[in-house]
Amino acid sequence: MGGADRVNRRLFASLTFRIFLILLFLFPLLGASSPALAQEKDAFWSFLFEVRKLIEENYAGDMDVYTLEEGAIRGMLESLGDPYTEYLSPRDIKAYRKALEQEYIGVGLIFKEEGGNFTIIGVVPSSPAARQGLRPGGVLVKVDGQAVKGRTVEEVQGLLQGEVGSEVNLEIAWPWEGVPKTFVLKREPLRQQVVRAEVLDGELGYLSLTSFPSWVPLEVARALSDFKSQRVKGIILDLRGNSGGYLQAALEVASLFLPPGVPVAQVVNKAGQVEILRSAGPGLDLPVVVLVDEGTASAAELLAGALQDVGIAYVVGTRTYGKGSIQSIIPLSNGGALKLTTGFYLTPAGRQIEARGLRPDKEIEGREEQLRYARKLLLKQERPAA
């Protein structure tokens, strides 16, 4: 019994210490310096310990102290009522960073599901699939001997992904070939295609961005350089469906369009202090039309708002999502992190984005109609009234 008590005391000490570390971060951010909050702190700890003790002494089911600890943390954060603030466990933080970076482990096949069949519609350049000569049009039949027909997209993606360096056996059939072929591919770290660039009408650069991982500014710079060498007369920047990503990545992309020193956004912290984020340049000397919709959010709204306010671009589409909050990742002692809202950003002209979104200069419904209007606008090189 004495040994069990010592274990419980050690677990309780660990719980207390970890919660203390979390609150050490939280209190400055949530106004811990106020006298009222300081006076309530002792009562808070007393009540928390009371509940913890009652659970430990009376709960008849199985109890894991670390699960209890995480539950307390999640409960505190959920009580803030902020959908973007959350606790990320050590496992969660790894998945979160991979999602932001748009990275995965696979073989490089892009497919769509129709009628239970999975047709290859694209192959990631330089991927294992590309090196094996796989091309669009084939139908994925089996993965490691398992038939894929009738499965969900998520199930097939799960079969294709795995550990780096592991092999996967694919059976693929092309309509113009009588017998399916078998390929053995080795899985590698890959990046999603978030940048798409092409020349339209022989003279317009079309640049689509679907998110803002840390590496996207380099790809955008490369695309803009290619457009310049092809002497395009204008740029269509498509941010429709772009849910955001890293703030720094959006700032660097904005710098490719805006001259040095020009404001990109205003960042307001908890204390109401304002920091002006500015372009590092070099800027772009071409007319730009930005396409947006209700799926354009966060960092994508920051970019669109900056180009619109500074007068570099004409914005076409529908009102954007309206996420102007900034989340900071605060590391914790257990390897996890707090994803905490620590500020809000405004456009260079001071327009609020949070819960309001951006209003386009020209509101148009329909993706094809929006793109058609952007092309017409740039080819005419004139800007009608909004």
N, C-alpha and C positions, 0 to 999 in steps of 0.2 A: 504494500500500500504506500509506503514511504517513497519507493522508486517511482510509482505512478504519479504521486504528488509532485515530485521533482520535475518529471517530464511535463506535467501540466503547467507548472510554474515557468519553465523555460519557454513553452509554447506561448503562454500568456505574455511573457516578456517580449518575445519576438513580435507578437501581434501589436503590442503597445508601441514598440520601437518603430515598426513599419508605418503604422498609422500616424505616428508623430512626424516621420519624414514627409509623408504626403501633406499633412496639414502645414508643415513648415513651408512648403511651396504654395499651398492654397491660401493661407491667411494673408500674405502680402498682396496677392492678386485680388482677393475678395474684400479688402479693406480691413485687415486685421489690426491696423493701427488705431482704429476708433476705440475710445474708452468703453463704450457700451459692449462691444464684442469682447474686449479684454475681460470685463466683469463677468460675462456669461461663460467664459471658457471653462472655468472650474466646474460649473454645473453641467456643462456638456460632457466633460470627461467622466464625471460621476455617473451620469445617466447611461452613458455608453458602457462603462464597466459593469453597471448594475445588470443591464440586459445580457452582456457577455457572460456574467457569472450565473445568472438564472438559467441560460441555455446550457451551460456546461454542467450544472448541478442537477437539472431536471429533465432535459430532453432525453426521451427513451430510444430514439432511433440512432442510426449511425451518424457521426459528426466528424467532418474533416476541418481542422482549424484553419487551414489555408483557404478552403472554399468559403468558410465563414468570413474570413478576412476580406476576400475579394468581393463577397456579397455586400459587406459594409461599405467598401469603397464605391462599388457601382451604385449603391443606394444613395450615397452622398452626392454623386455626380448627377444621377437622374433627377434628384430633387431640384437641381438648378433649372430644369425645364429647357435645356439647350440641346437640340438634337445633334449638334456637332461636337459636344463635349462627351468624352467617354474614357473609360479605363481600358488600356490595351495590355493584355497579359504578355509574357515573353513570347509566346507562340503567336499571339495576335499581332504584335509589333512587326514581326518578320513578314507576315502576310500583308500587312498594311503598307510597308515600304516597297514590297514587290509590286503591289497594286499601283502605287503612285508612280513607280518607275516603269510600269507597263512591261514587266519582264516575266517570263515563264520558261519552263523547261519542256522542250518538245522537239518535233522534227521539222516544223515549218510548213505544215499544210493548212490552207484556209478553205473551209468547205461550208456548204449550206445544206440544210435538210429540206427535202421536198417529198412528200408522200412516203416517208419512212426511209428514203434513200439519202445517202450523204455524198453529194457531188463536189469534187474539188473545183473551186473557183479561183484559187490563187496559190502561189508558192512563194514563201519568203525568200528573197534573194540571199545567196550564200549559205542557206540553211542545208541541213542534211538531205532534205527532200530535193532541193534544187541541185545539189551535187550528184544526186542519183538520176537526174534527168526527168523527174516527175513533172507533169504539166497539167494544166486545167482540163476539165472535161471528163476525167476519170471518176468512177464511182467506187468509194471505199466499201469493200465487201466484208473483210475480216480484220481484226486486230488481235495478234497473238492467238489465232485460231478461233476467236470468238466472233460470231456474226454480229454485225452492227445494225442491220435493217430492223427498224421498229424501235430502236433505242432513242433516248433523249439526247440532245446536243451535249448536255452536261456529262452524260455517261460516256459518250464517245471521246470527249475532251479528256476525261479522266483516264481512259484507256491509253490515249496517245501520250499523256504526260507521265513523268516518272523521275527517277534519279538521274543525275548527270552521268553520262557514260554508259548507261544501261541500253540494251538493244530492244527494239520492238519490231515484230514481224507483221508486215502489211500485205494484204491481198487486194489488188485494185484492178477493176475492169474498165476498159475503154470501149465505147459503143462500136468503134471501127475495127476493133480487134476481137477475134472470136474467143480467146481463152484469157481469163484473168492472169495477171502477172504478180509474182511475189517479190517483195523488197524487204531487206533487212536494214533498218536505219538505227543509228546511234543517237540518243537524245543529247541535246546541247542547250545551254542557256540562250534564249532568243528574246527579241524585243518585238512588241506589237507594232504594226504599221500605224503610226499616229500622224505621219506627215505624208501627204500626197500632193505631188506637183506635176502640172502638165501645161502645155500651151494650147489655148483655145483660139479658134478663128485665125490662127497663124500669127496673132499679135497680142494676145492677152495672157498673162500669167495667172494660172489658177492654183491657189495654195490652200489646202484643207488641213486643219489641225484638229485632232479629236481629243487631245489632252495635253498637259504640260509636265511631262517627266523632266528630270534635271538635264537630260541630254538633248532635248528638243531644240534649243537655240542653235546648236551647231548644224543640225539638219536644215533648219529654216534659213540660216545664213548661206548654206550650200545651194539651196533652191533659189534664193534671191540672186545669187551670183550667176547661176545658170540662166535665169530669166534675163539678167543684164546682158549676158553674152549673146542671147538670142534677140536682143533689142525689142523687148515687148514694150507696148505703149501704156500699159496699166496693169494693176494687180487686183484680182478678186481674192480676198482673204475670207475663207469659209470657216466660221467658228460655230456653226449650227451643231447642236448636240455635244458640244465640248463642255464637260462638267468641271473643268479646272485641273488643278494639280499644284505644283510648287509655285509660290508667289515669286521667288527669285527667277525662275524660268520664264514666267510671264514678263517680268521686268526686263530681262535680257532680250526677249523677242521684241518688246516694245522699242528697245533701243535700236534695233535694226531698222525701224521705220521712222523714228523721231530723231531730230538733231540733238547733239550733246547739250545737256543742261536743261532741257525742256521737262516740265513736271509730267510724271506718269500717273501718280496717285497721291492722295493724302492719307496717311495712316494715323488713326486716333486711338490712343491707349486708354486704359481704365481711368487714369487720372485726367483725361481730357486733353493731354498733350498731343500736339500734331507734328508729325514728321513728314516732310515732303520727299517722296521718292522721285529721282530725276533720271532722265535718259543718259546713258553713257555714249550714245551715238553708235554708228556713224549717221544713221538716218537714210531715208530713201527719197529720191527725187522723181517720183512717179505718182500719178493719181491712183487712189486705192478705194475700192468699195468693200465694205465688210458685211458679210451675211450672218445674221443672228436669228435665233428662235427661242422658244421657251426652255429649251435644253441647254442654252448658253449660260454658264454659271461661273461664279467665283473668279478664278484667275482669268478666264476667258472674258468675263464682263469687265474686269480691270483693263485688259488690253483694248477691248472695243470702246470703252468709255474714254480712255486716254486718246485714242486716235480720233474719236468723234469730237472731244472737247478742244483739242489742239487744232482741229480743222484739217488734219491730214487725210481723213477718210470720210466717206459718205456711208452711213449705216442703213442697210436694207433688211427687212424681215418682219419679225414680230417681237413683242416685248420680251426681254430676257427673264431668266429665272428669279433673280433677286437674292443672291447670296453675297453679302459684302463683309462677312465676318472672317477673321483670321484665326487659325488654330495653331498653337505652339505645341510641340512635342517635348514634354518634360520627362527626362529619364527618372526611373525609380530604382531603388536598391535591389529589387528582385529581378531586374532585367526587363521589366515591363515599362510602361510609360503612361502618363496622362496626356490625352489629346484635349487641350483646354482652349476655349475661346479667350484670347487675350487682347483683342482689338478689332477695329472695323476700318475699312478703307472707303474713301470717297473718290470720285473722279477728280481730275485736276481743277475743275471749276467748282468743286465742293458739292456735287450732286450725290445724294445718298443712294446706295445700291441695295442695301439690306432691306428685304421685304418689299421693295419697289421695282427693282430691275431697271433696265435701260429702255427708253423708248427710241425706236429707230427713226432716222430722218424720213424714211419712206416705209410705211407699213404695208406689207404685201403678204398674203397667205399663199401657201403652196410652194414646195421646194423648186419645182421647175420654173414657176412664174418668177420666183425671187432671183434665180440664176439668170433667167432670160433678161430681166430688167437690169441686172448688174452689167451684163455684157453690152446691152444697148447703151447704157449710161456711159461706159468707158469708151466704147467705139465712137460715140458722139462727142465725148470729152466735154460734157456740159452737165451742170447740176441744177435740176428743176427745184422749185420751192417744195419744202417738205409738206 
